[in-house]
Amino acid sequence: MEELPERYFDSKNKVVRLGQLLKQAFPKKKSIDKNCQKVMSVWSEVVGNEIYKSTKITGIKNGIMRVNVESSTMIHYLTNFEKYAIIHKINNVMGMKYIEDIRFKTGVT
């Protein structure tokens, strides 16, 4: 039986886990796109200082912005009274319909 060429092995002397090989082959993307960075930079202006202190944008994907909020009371307030105004203000700043919805979640801010 013929041995496989050296290129198929990370090391012939030790076992290498498949997960480790996949992580090396396909590293995670950690870059945030420019539009998301712009939204994050104007977040305090859009929502005001009090809301800014108790929220943190965790990401934007497919037009849905995810925001961690300090308390469930704040989530209720934002969802029922401020959500559509925030979306409108962000889209005005962006000059296009960038945000379609905001999902609030209790979490670390």
Secondary structure, 3 states (H helix, E strand, C coil): CCCCCHHHCCCCCCCCCHHHHHHHHCCCCCCCCHHHHHHHHHHHHHHCHHHHHCEEEEEEECCEEEEEECCHHHHHHHHHHHHHHHHHHHHHHHCCCCCCEEEEEECCC
